[in-house]
Amino acid sequence: MRILLAEDDEDMRRFLERALERAGYDVVAVDDGETAYERLQEEPFSLLLTDIVMPNMNGVELARRATRLDPDLAVMFITGFAAVALDGEHRTPRGAKVLSKPFHLRELVREVGRMLEYA
């Protein structure tokens, strides 16, 4: 299962990438939404794991565009601002999961596994 990780914080991105790779996932990590969208147009992924607050293109817009490209793409948001994702103005893709920072890596890996089980 391939995961596209979009996270602008370099330390967090490396941390999450290593944890998911150790759990057996193939991870492509990028630092912004525009780069993530370009990758989604070039190759298939099972899950988009994205921060919400990022420069250039935020995670909600990225998820909207990504699921237009691939309606079966699972989406999980990671954010310190969960209220943003749940705001009625920000229509997140159906079935998207929001994981609020701080979270434990075991929780992330468990939630990713659950989402990919149905992908």
MARMAR-864807 format. One record per residue: residue number from 1; x negated, y negated, z of N, C-alpha, C in turn; residue in three letters. Coordinates in Angstrom, 1 decimal. Each point is the difference from the previous one (the first is absolute). Layout:
BEGIN
<pt n="NUM" n_px="X" n_py="Y" n_pz="Z" ca_px="X" ca_py="Y" ca_pz="Z" c_px="X" c_py="Y" c_pz="Z" res="Ala"/>
...
END
This chain:
BEGIN
<pt n="1" n_px="-0.8" n_py="1.2" n_pz="0.0" ca_px="0.8" ca_py="-1.2" ca_pz="0.0" c_px="-0.9" c_py="-1.2" c_pz="0.0" res="Met"/>
<pt n="2" n_px="0.3" n_py="-1.0" n_pz="-0.9" ca_px="-0.8" ca_py="-1.2" ca_pz="-0.2" c_px="0.7" c_py="-1.2" c_pz="0.7" res="Arg"/>
<pt n="3" n_px="-0.7" n_py="-0.7" n_pz="0.8" ca_px="0.5" ca_py="-1.2" ca_pz="0.7" c_px="-0.7" c_py="-1.2" c_pz="-0.5" res="Ile"/>
<pt n="4" n_px="0.7" n_py="-1.1" n_pz="-0.3" ca_px="-0.5" ca_py="-1.3" ca_pz="-0.3" c_px="0.1" c_py="-0.8" c_pz="1.2" res="Leu"/>
<pt n="5" n_px="-1.1" n_py="-0.5" n_pz="0.6" ca_px="0.0" ca_py="-0.8" ca_pz="1.2" c_px="-0.3" c_py="-1.4" c_pz="-0.4" res="Leu"/>
<pt n="6" n_px="0.8" n_py="-0.9" n_pz="0.3" ca_px="-0.2" ca_py="-1.5" ca_pz="-0.3" c_px="0.0" c_py="-0.7" c_pz="1.4" res="Ala"/>
<pt n="7" n_px="-1.2" n_py="-0.4" n_pz="0.3" ca_px="-0.2" ca_py="-0.7" ca_pz="1.3" c_px="-1.1" c_py="-1.0" c_pz="-0.2" res="Glu"/>
<pt n="8" n_px="0.3" n_py="-1.3" n_pz="0.4" ca_px="-1.0" ca_py="-1.1" ca_pz="-0.3" c_px="-1.1" c_py="0.0" c_pz="1.1" res="Asp"/>
<pt n="9" n_px="0.3" n_py="0.5" n_pz="1.2" ca_px="-1.0" ca_py="0.0" ca_pz="1.1" c_px="-1.0" c_py="1.2" c_pz="-0.3" res="Asp"/>
<pt n="10" n_px="-1.3" n_py="-0.4" n_pz="-0.3" ca_px="-0.9" ca_py="1.0" ca_pz="-0.4" c_px="-0.3" c_py="1.1" c_pz="1.1" res="Glu"/>
<pt n="11" n_px="-0.1" n_py="-0.4" n_pz="1.3" ca_px="-0.2" ca_py="1.0" ca_pz="1.0" c_px="1.2" c_py="0.9" c_pz="0.2" res="Asp"/>
<pt n="12" n_px="1.2" n_py="-0.5" n_pz="-0.1" ca_px="1.2" ca_py="0.8" ca_pz="0.1" c_px="0.1" c_py="0.9" c_pz="-1.2" res="Met"/>
<pt n="13" n_px="-0.3" n_py="-0.5" n_pz="-1.2" ca_px="0.1" ca_py="0.8" ca_pz="-1.2" c_px="-1.0" c_py="1.2" c_pz="0.1" res="Arg"/>
<pt n="14" n_px="-1.2" n_py="-0.2" n_pz="0.4" ca_px="-1.0" ca_py="1.1" ca_pz="0.1" c_px="0.5" c_py="1.0" c_pz="1.1" res="Arg"/>
<pt n="15" n_px="0.4" n_py="-0.5" n_pz="1.1" ca_px="0.5" ca_py="0.8" ca_pz="1.1" c_px="1.1" c_py="1.0" c_pz="-0.4" res="Phe"/>
<pt n="16" n_px="1.0" n_py="-0.6" n_pz="-0.7" ca_px="1.2" ca_py="0.8" ca_pz="-0.5" c_px="-0.4" c_py="0.9" c_pz="-1.1" res="Leu"/>
<pt n="17" n_px="-0.9" n_py="-0.4" n_pz="-0.9" ca_px="-0.4" ca_py="0.8" ca_pz="-1.1" c_px="-0.7" c_py="1.3" c_pz="0.6" res="Glu"/>
<pt n="18" n_px="-0.9" n_py="-0.2" n_pz="0.9" ca_px="-0.8" ca_py="1.1" ca_pz="0.6" c_px="1.0" c_py="1.0" c_pz="0.7" res="Arg"/>
<pt n="19" n_px="0.9" n_py="-0.6" n_pz="0.8" ca_px="0.9" ca_py="0.9" ca_pz="0.7" c_px="0.9" c_py="0.8" c_pz="-0.9" res="Ala"/>
<pt n="20" n_px="0.5" n_py="-0.6" n_pz="-1.1" ca_px="0.8" ca_py="0.8" ca_pz="-0.9" c_px="-0.8" c_py="1.0" c_pz="-0.8" res="Leu"/>
<pt n="21" n_px="-1.2" n_py="-0.4" n_pz="-0.3" ca_px="-0.9" ca_py="1.0" ca_pz="-0.7" c_px="-0.3" c_py="1.2" c_pz="0.9" res="Glu"/>
<pt n="22" n_px="-0.2" n_py="-0.3" n_pz="1.2" ca_px="-0.3" ca_py="1.1" ca_pz="1.0" c_px="1.2" c_py="0.9" c_pz="0.1" res="Arg"/>
<pt n="23" n_px="1.2" n_py="-0.5" n_pz="-0.2" ca_px="1.3" ca_py="0.7" ca_pz="0.1" c_px="0.2" c_py="0.8" c_pz="-1.3" res="Ala"/>
<pt n="24" n_px="-0.8" n_py="-0.2" n_pz="-1.0" ca_px="0.1" ca_py="0.8" ca_pz="-1.2" c_px="0.6" c_py="-0.7" c_pz="-1.2" res="Gly"/>
<pt n="25" n_px="0.2" n_py="-1.3" n_pz="0.1" ca_px="0.6" ca_py="-0.7" ca_pz="-1.1" c_px="-1.1" c_py="-0.6" c_pz="-0.9" res="Tyr"/>
<pt n="26" n_px="0.4" n_py="-0.2" n_pz="-1.2" ca_px="-0.8" ca_py="-0.7" ca_pz="-1.0" c_px="0.4" c_py="-1.4" c_pz="0.0" res="Asp"/>
<pt n="27" n_px="-0.9" n_py="-0.9" n_pz="0.5" ca_px="0.4" ca_py="-1.4" ca_pz="0.2" c_px="-0.8" c_py="-1.0" c_pz="-0.9" res="Val"/>
<pt n="28" n_px="0.8" n_py="-0.9" n_pz="-0.6" ca_px="-0.6" ca_py="-1.1" ca_pz="-0.8" c_px="0.3" c_py="-1.2" c_pz="0.8" res="Val"/>
<pt n="29" n_px="-1.0" n_py="-0.8" n_pz="0.4" ca_px="0.2" ca_py="-1.2" ca_pz="0.9" c_px="-0.4" c_py="-1.2" c_pz="-0.8" res="Ala"/>
<pt n="30" n_px="0.9" n_py="-1.0" n_pz="0.1" ca_px="-0.2" ca_py="-1.3" ca_pz="-0.7" c_px="0.3" c_py="-1.1" c_pz="1.0" res="Val"/>
<pt n="31" n_px="-0.5" n_py="-1.2" n_pz="-0.3" ca_px="0.2" ca_py="-1.1" ca_pz="0.9" c_px="1.1" c_py="-1.0" c_pz="-0.2" res="Asp"/>
<pt n="32" n_px="0.8" n_py="0.1" n_pz="-1.1" ca_px="1.1" ca_py="-0.9" ca_pz="-0.1" c_px="1.1" c_py="0.7" c_pz="-0.9" res="Asp"/>
<pt n="33" n_px="1.1" n_py="-0.7" n_pz="0.0" ca_px="1.2" ca_py="0.5" ca_pz="-0.7" c_px="-0.2" c_py="0.1" c_pz="-1.5" res="Gly"/>
<pt n="34" n_px="-0.6" n_py="-1.1" n_pz="-0.6" ca_px="-0.2" ca_py="0.0" ca_pz="-1.4" c_px="-0.9" c_py="1.2" c_pz="-0.5" res="Glu"/>
<pt n="35" n_px="-1.1" n_py="0.2" n_pz="0.7" ca_px="-0.8" ca_py="1.2" ca_pz="-0.4" c_px="0.7" c_py="1.3" c_pz="0.2" res="Thr"/>
<pt n="36" n_px="0.8" n_py="0.1" n_pz="1.0" ca_px="0.8" ca_py="1.2" ca_pz="0.3" c_px="1.0" c_py="0.2" c_pz="-1.2" res="Ala"/>
<pt n="37" n_px="0.7" n_py="-1.1" n_pz="-0.4" ca_px="0.9" ca_py="0.2" ca_pz="-1.1" c_px="-0.7" c_py="0.4" c_pz="-1.3" res="Tyr"/>
<pt n="38" n_px="-1.1" n_py="-0.5" n_pz="-0.3" ca_px="-0.8" ca_py="0.4" ca_pz="-1.1" c_px="-0.3" c_py="1.5" c_pz="0.0" res="Glu"/>
<pt n="39" n_px="-0.4" n_py="0.5" n_pz="1.2" ca_px="-0.3" ca_py="1.4" ca_pz="0.1" c_px="1.2" c_py="0.9" c_pz="-0.2" res="Arg"/>
<pt n="40" n_px="1.2" n_py="-0.5" n_pz="0.5" ca_px="1.2" ca_py="0.7" ca_pz="-0.2" c_px="0.4" c_py="0.1" c_pz="-1.4" res="Leu"/>
<pt n="41" n_px="-0.3" n_py="-0.9" n_pz="-0.8" ca_px="0.3" ca_py="0.0" ca_pz="-1.4" c_px="-0.9" c_py="1.0" c_pz="-0.8" res="Gln"/>
<pt n="42" n_px="-1.2" n_py="0.2" n_pz="0.6" ca_px="-1.0" ca_py="0.9" ca_pz="-0.7" c_px="0.1" c_py="1.5" c_pz="0.4" res="Glu"/>
<pt n="43" n_px="0.4" n_py="0.3" n_pz="1.2" ca_px="0.0" ca_py="1.3" ca_pz="0.5" c_px="1.1" c_py="0.3" c_pz="1.0" res="Glu"/>
<pt n="44" n_px="0.4" n_py="1.3" n_pz="0.1" ca_px="1.1" ca_py="0.3" ca_pz="1.0" c_px="-0.4" c_py="0.2" c_pz="1.4" res="Pro"/>
<pt n="45" n_px="0.8" n_py="-0.4" n_pz="0.9" ca_px="-0.2" ca_py="0.2" ca_pz="1.4" c_px="1.3" c_py="0.6" c_pz="0.7" res="Phe"/>
<pt n="46" n_px="-0.2" n_py="0.6" n_pz="1.1" ca_px="1.2" ca_py="0.6" ca_pz="0.7" c_px="0.5" c_py="-1.0" c_pz="1.0" res="Ser"/>
<pt n="47" n_px="-0.9" n_py="-0.8" n_pz="0.6" ca_px="0.4" ca_py="-1.0" ca_pz="1.0" c_px="-0.7" c_py="-1.3" c_pz="-0.1" res="Leu"/>
<pt n="48" n_px="0.7" n_py="-1.1" n_pz="0.1" ca_px="-0.6" ca_py="-1.3" ca_pz="0.2" c_px="0.1" c_py="-0.4" c_pz="1.4" res="Leu"/>
<pt n="49" n_px="-1.2" n_py="-0.2" n_pz="0.6" ca_px="-0.1" ca_py="-0.4" ca_pz="1.4" c_px="-0.6" c_py="-1.4" c_pz="0.0" res="Leu"/>
<pt n="50" n_px="0.8" n_py="-1.0" n_pz="0.3" ca_px="-0.4" ca_py="-1.3" ca_pz="-0.1" c_px="0.3" c_py="-0.9" c_pz="1.2" res="Thr"/>
<pt n="51" n_px="-0.9" n_py="-0.9" n_pz="0.2" ca_px="0.2" ca_py="-1.1" ca_pz="1.0" c_px="1.1" c_py="-0.9" c_pz="-0.7" res="Asp"/>
<pt n="52" n_px="0.7" n_py="-0.7" n_pz="0.9" ca_px="1.0" ca_py="-0.9" ca_pz="-0.6" c_px="-0.6" c_py="-1.4" c_pz="-0.3" res="Ile"/>
<pt n="53" n_px="-0.8" n_py="-0.5" n_pz="0.9" ca_px="-0.5" ca_py="-1.4" ca_pz="-0.1" c_px="-1.4" c_py="0.2" c_pz="-0.7" res="Val"/>
<pt n="54" n_px="-0.1" n_py="-0.4" n_pz="-1.2" ca_px="-1.2" ca_py="0.1" ca_pz="-0.8" c_px="0.0" c_py="-1.2" c_pz="-1.0" res="Met"/>
<pt n="55" n_px="-1.2" n_py="-0.5" n_pz="-0.3" ca_px="-0.1" ca_py="-1.1" ca_pz="-1.0" c_px="0.4" c_py="0.5" c_pz="-1.4" res="Pro"/>
<pt n="56" n_px="0.3" n_py="-0.9" n_pz="-0.9" ca_px="0.3" ca_py="0.2" ca_pz="-1.4" c_px="1.4" c_py="0.7" c_pz="-0.2" res="Asn"/>
<pt n="57" n_px="0.2" n_py="1.2" n_pz="0.5" ca_px="1.3" ca_py="0.6" ca_pz="-0.1" c_px="0.2" c_py="0.7" c_pz="1.3" res="Met"/>
<pt n="58" n_px="1.1" n_py="-0.3" n_pz="0.7" ca_px="0.2" ca_py="0.6" ca_pz="1.3" c_px="0.5" c_py="1.5" c_pz="-0.2" res="Asn"/>
<pt n="59" n_px="0.0" n_py="0.7" n_pz="1.1" ca_px="0.4" ca_py="1.5" ca_pz="-0.1" c_px="1.4" c_py="0.2" c_pz="-0.4" res="Gly"/>
<pt n="60" n_px="0.9" n_py="-0.8" n_pz="0.3" ca_px="1.4" ca_py="0.2" ca_pz="-0.4" c_px="0.2" c_py="-0.2" c_pz="-1.5" res="Val"/>
<pt n="61" n_px="-0.6" n_py="-1.0" n_pz="-0.5" ca_px="0.1" ca_py="-0.2" ca_pz="-1.5" c_px="-0.8" c_py="1.1" c_pz="-0.7" res="Glu"/>
<pt n="62" n_px="-1.1" n_py="0.4" n_pz="0.5" ca_px="-0.8" ca_py="1.2" ca_pz="-0.5" c_px="0.9" c_py="1.2" c_pz="-0.1" res="Leu"/>
<pt n="63" n_px="0.7" n_py="0.3" n_pz="1.2" ca_px="0.9" ca_py="1.2" ca_pz="0.0" c_px="1.1" c_py="-0.1" c_pz="-0.9" res="Ala"/>
<pt n="64" n_px="0.6" n_py="-1.2" n_pz="-0.2" ca_px="1.1" ca_py="-0.1" ca_pz="-1.0" c_px="-0.5" c_py="0.3" c_pz="-1.4" res="Arg"/>
<pt n="65" n_px="-1.1" n_py="-0.6" n_pz="-0.3" ca_px="-0.5" ca_py="0.2" ca_pz="-1.4" c_px="-0.4" c_py="1.5" c_pz="-0.2" res="Arg"/>
<pt n="66" n_px="-0.7" n_py="0.5" n_pz="1.1" ca_px="-0.5" ca_py="1.4" ca_pz="-0.1" c_px="1.2" c_py="1.0" c_pz="-0.2" res="Ala"/>
<pt n="67" n_px="1.1" n_py="-0.2" n_pz="0.7" ca_px="1.1" ca_py="1.0" ca_pz="-0.1" c_px="0.8" c_py="-0.3" c_pz="-1.3" res="Thr"/>
<pt n="68" n_px="-0.2" n_py="-1.1" n_pz="-0.7" ca_px="0.6" ca_py="-0.2" ca_pz="-1.3" c_px="-0.8" c_py="0.9" c_pz="-1.0" res="Arg"/>
<pt n="69" n_px="-1.4" n_py="0.0" n_pz="0.2" ca_px="-0.8" ca_py="0.9" ca_pz="-0.8" c_px="0.2" c_py="1.4" c_pz="0.2" res="Leu"/>
<pt n="70" n_px="0.2" n_py="0.4" n_pz="1.3" ca_px="0.2" ca_py="1.4" ca_pz="0.4" c_px="1.0" c_py="0.1" c_pz="1.1" res="Asp"/>
<pt n="71" n_px="1.3" n_py="0.2" n_pz="-0.4" ca_px="1.0" ca_py="0.1" ca_pz="1.0" c_px="-0.1" c_py="1.0" c_pz="1.1" res="Pro"/>
<pt n="72" n_px="-0.9" n_py="1.0" n_pz="-0.3" ca_px="-0.2" ca_py="1.1" ca_pz="1.0" c_px="-1.1" c_py="-0.3" c_pz="0.9" res="Asp"/>
<pt n="73" n_px="-0.7" n_py="-1.1" n_pz="-0.1" ca_px="-1.2" ca_py="-0.3" ca_pz="0.8" c_px="0.5" c_py="-0.3" c_pz="1.4" res="Leu"/>
<pt n="74" n_px="-0.6" n_py="0.7" n_pz="1.0" ca_px="0.3" ca_py="-0.2" ca_pz="1.4" c_px="-0.7" c_py="-1.3" c_pz="0.4" res="Ala"/>
<pt n="75" n_px="0.6" n_py="-0.8" n_pz="0.9" ca_px="-0.6" ca_py="-1.3" ca_pz="0.5" c_px="0.0" c_py="0.0" c_pz="1.5" res="Val"/>
<pt n="76" n_px="-1.2" n_py="-0.4" n_pz="0.5" ca_px="-0.1" ca_py="-0.2" ca_pz="1.5" c_px="-0.7" c_py="-1.3" c_pz="0.2" res="Met"/>
<pt n="77" n_px="0.6" n_py="-0.9" n_pz="0.8" ca_px="-0.6" ca_py="-1.3" ca_pz="0.3" c_px="-0.7" c_py="0.1" c_pz="1.4" res="Phe"/>
<pt n="78" n_px="-1.2" n_py="-0.6" n_pz="0.1" ca_px="-0.7" ca_py="-0.1" ca_pz="1.2" c_px="-0.1" c_py="-1.5" c_pz="0.3" res="Ile"/>
<pt n="79" n_px="0.4" n_py="-0.4" n_pz="1.2" ca_px="0.0" ca_py="-1.5" ca_pz="0.2" c_px="0.0" c_py="-0.3" c_pz="1.5" res="Thr"/>
<pt n="80" n_px="-0.5" n_py="-1.2" n_pz="0.2" ca_px="0.1" ca_py="-0.5" ca_pz="1.4" c_px="1.2" c_py="-0.9" c_pz="0.1" res="Gly"/>
<pt n="81" n_px="0.7" n_py="-0.1" n_pz="-1.1" ca_px="1.2" ca_py="-0.9" ca_pz="-0.1" c_px="1.2" c_py="0.8" c_pz="-0.5" res="Phe"/>
<pt n="82" n_px="0.4" n_py="1.0" n_pz="0.8" ca_px="1.1" ca_py="0.9" ca_pz="-0.4" c_px="1.3" c_py="-0.8" c_pz="-0.3" res="Ala"/>
<pt n="83" n_px="0.2" n_py="-1.1" n_pz="0.7" ca_px="1.3" ca_py="-0.8" ca_pz="-0.3" c_px="0.0" c_py="-0.5" c_pz="-1.4" res="Ala"/>
<pt n="84" n_px="-1.1" n_py="-0.3" n_pz="-0.6" ca_px="0.0" ca_py="-0.4" ca_pz="-1.4" c_px="0.5" c_py="1.1" c_pz="-0.9" res="Val"/>
<pt n="85" n_px="-0.4" n_py="1.2" n_pz="0.2" ca_px="0.5" ca_py="1.1" ca_pz="-0.9" c_px="1.4" c_py="0.3" c_pz="0.2" res="Ala"/>
<pt n="86" n_px="0.6" n_py="-0.3" n_pz="1.2" ca_px="1.3" ca_py="0.4" ca_pz="0.3" c_px="1.0" c_py="-1.2" c_pz="-0.3" res="Leu"/>
<pt n="87" n_px="-0.5" n_py="-1.2" n_pz="-0.3" ca_px="0.8" ca_py="-1.1" ca_pz="-0.3" c_px="0.8" c_py="0.3" c_pz="-1.2" res="Asp"/>
<pt n="88" n_px="1.3" n_py="-0.4" n_pz="0.0" ca_px="0.9" ca_py="0.2" ca_pz="-1.1" c_px="-0.4" c_py="-0.6" c_pz="-1.3" res="Gly"/>
<pt n="89" n_px="-0.8" n_py="-1.0" n_pz="0.0" ca_px="-0.4" ca_py="-0.7" ca_pz="-1.2" c_px="-1.1" c_py="0.9" c_pz="-0.7" res="Glu"/>
<pt n="90" n_px="-0.7" n_py="0.8" n_pz="0.7" ca_px="-1.0" ca_py="0.8" ca_pz="-0.6" c_px="0.5" c_py="1.4" c_pz="-0.3" res="His"/>
<pt n="91" n_px="0.6" n_py="0.2" n_pz="-1.2" ca_px="0.6" ca_py="1.3" ca_pz="-0.3" c_px="-1.1" c_py="1.0" c_pz="-0.2" res="Arg"/>
<pt n="92" n_px="-0.2" n_py="0.8" n_pz="0.9" ca_px="-1.0" ca_py="1.1" ca_pz="-0.1" c_px="0.5" c_py="1.2" c_pz="-0.8" res="Thr"/>
<pt n="93" n_px="-0.8" n_py="0.7" n_pz="-0.6" ca_px="0.5" ca_py="1.2" ca_pz="-0.8" c_px="0.7" c_py="1.0" c_pz="1.0" res="Pro"/>
<pt n="94" n_px="1.1" n_py="0.6" n_pz="-0.5" ca_px="0.7" ca_py="1.0" ca_pz="0.7" c_px="-0.9" c_py="1.1" c_pz="0.5" res="Arg"/>
<pt n="95" n_px="0.1" n_py="0.3" n_pz="1.3" ca_px="-0.8" ca_py="1.1" ca_pz="0.5" c_px="-1.3" c_py="-0.4" c_pz="0.5" res="Gly"/>
<pt n="96" n_px="-0.4" n_py="-1.3" n_pz="-0.1" ca_px="-1.3" ca_py="-0.5" ca_pz="0.4" c_px="0.0" c_py="0.1" c_pz="1.6" res="Ala"/>
<pt n="97" n_px="-1.2" n_py="0.3" n_pz="0.4" ca_px="-0.3" ca_py="0.1" ca_pz="1.5" c_px="-0.8" c_py="-1.1" c_pz="0.4" res="Lys"/>
<pt n="98" n_px="0.2" n_py="-0.6" n_pz="1.2" ca_px="-0.8" ca_py="-1.1" ca_pz="0.5" c_px="-0.7" c_py="0.6" c_pz="1.3" res="Val"/>
<pt n="99" n_px="-1.3" n_py="-0.1" n_pz="0.0" ca_px="-0.8" ca_py="0.4" ca_pz="1.1" c_px="-0.7" c_py="-1.3" c_pz="0.6" res="Leu"/>
<pt n="100" n_px="0.4" n_py="-0.4" n_pz="1.2" ca_px="-0.5" ca_py="-1.2" ca_pz="0.6" c_px="-1.4" c_py="0.1" c_pz="0.6" res="Ser"/>
<pt n="101" n_px="-0.9" n_py="-0.9" n_pz="-0.2" ca_px="-1.3" ca_py="0.0" ca_pz="0.6" c_px="0.2" c_py="-0.6" c_pz="1.4" res="Lys"/>
<pt n="102" n_px="-0.7" n_py="0.5" n_pz="1.0" ca_px="-1.0" ca_py="1.1" ca_pz="0.0" c_px="0.7" c_py="1.3" c_pz="0.0" res="Pro"/>
<pt n="103" n_px="-0.6" n_py="1.0" n_pz="-0.7" ca_px="0.5" ca_py="1.4" ca_pz="0.0" c_px="-1.2" c_py="0.9" c_pz="0.2" res="Phe"/>
<pt n="104" n_px="0.3" n_py="1.2" n_pz="0.4" ca_px="-1.0" ca_py="1.0" ca_pz="0.2" c_px="-0.2" c_py="0.7" c_pz="-1.3" res="His"/>
<pt n="105" n_px="-1.2" n_py="0.4" n_pz="-0.4" ca_px="-0.3" ca_py="0.7" ca_pz="-1.2" c_px="0.8" c_py="1.3" c_pz="-0.2" res="Leu"/>
<pt n="106" n_px="0.2" n_py="0.7" n_pz="1.2" ca_px="0.9" ca_py="1.2" ca_pz="-0.1" c_px="1.4" c_py="-0.3" c_pz="-0.5" res="Arg"/>
<pt n="107" n_px="0.5" n_py="-1.2" n_pz="0.5" ca_px="1.3" ca_py="-0.4" ca_pz="-0.4" c_px="0.1" c_py="-0.3" c_pz="-1.5" res="Glu"/>
<pt n="108" n_px="-1.0" n_py="-0.7" n_pz="-0.5" ca_px="-0.1" ca_py="-0.3" ca_pz="-1.4" c_px="0.0" c_py="1.3" c_pz="-0.8" res="Leu"/>
<pt n="109" n_px="-0.9" n_py="0.9" n_pz="0.3" ca_px="-0.2" ca_py="1.3" ca_pz="-0.7" c_px="1.3" c_py="0.8" c_pz="0.0" res="Val"/>
<pt n="110" n_px="0.7" n_py="0.0" n_pz="1.2" ca_px="1.2" ca_py="0.7" ca_pz="0.1" c_px="1.1" c_py="-0.6" c_pz="-0.9" res="Arg"/>
<pt n="111" n_px="0.1" n_py="-1.3" n_pz="0.0" ca_px="1.0" ca_py="-0.6" ca_pz="-0.8" c_px="-0.2" c_py="0.1" c_pz="-1.5" res="Glu"/>
<pt n="112" n_px="-1.3" n_py="-0.1" n_pz="-0.4" ca_px="-0.4" ca_py="0.2" ca_pz="-1.4" c_px="0.4" c_py="1.5" c_pz="-0.4" res="Val"/>
<pt n="113" n_px="-0.3" n_py="0.9" n_pz="0.9" ca_px="0.4" ca_py="1.4" ca_pz="-0.3" c_px="1.4" c_py="0.2" c_pz="-0.2" res="Gly"/>
<pt n="114" n_px="0.8" n_py="-0.6" n_pz="0.9" ca_px="1.5" ca_py="0.1" ca_pz="-0.1" c_px="0.5" c_py="-0.6" c_pz="-1.4" res="Arg"/>
<pt n="115" n_px="-0.6" n_py="-1.2" n_pz="-0.3" ca_px="0.5" ca_py="-0.6" ca_pz="-1.3" c_px="-0.4" c_py="0.8" c_pz="-1.2" res="Met"/>
<pt n="116" n_px="-1.2" n_py="0.6" n_pz="0.0" ca_px="-0.5" ca_py="0.8" ca_pz="-1.1" c_px="0.7" c_py="1.4" c_pz="-0.1" res="Leu"/>
<pt n="117" n_px="0.5" n_py="0.4" n_pz="1.1" ca_px="0.7" ca_py="1.3" ca_pz="0.0" c_px="1.2" c_py="0.0" c_pz="-0.9" res="Glu"/>
<pt n="118" n_px="0.6" n_py="-1.2" n_pz="-0.1" ca_px="1.2" ca_py="-0.2" ca_pz="-0.9" c_px="-0.3" c_py="-0.6" c_pz="-1.3" res="Tyr"/>
<pt n="119" n_px="-1.3" n_py="-0.3" n_pz="-0.3" ca_px="-0.3" ca_py="-0.6" ca_pz="-1.2" c_px="-0.1" c_py="1.0" c_pz="-1.2" res="Ala"/>
END
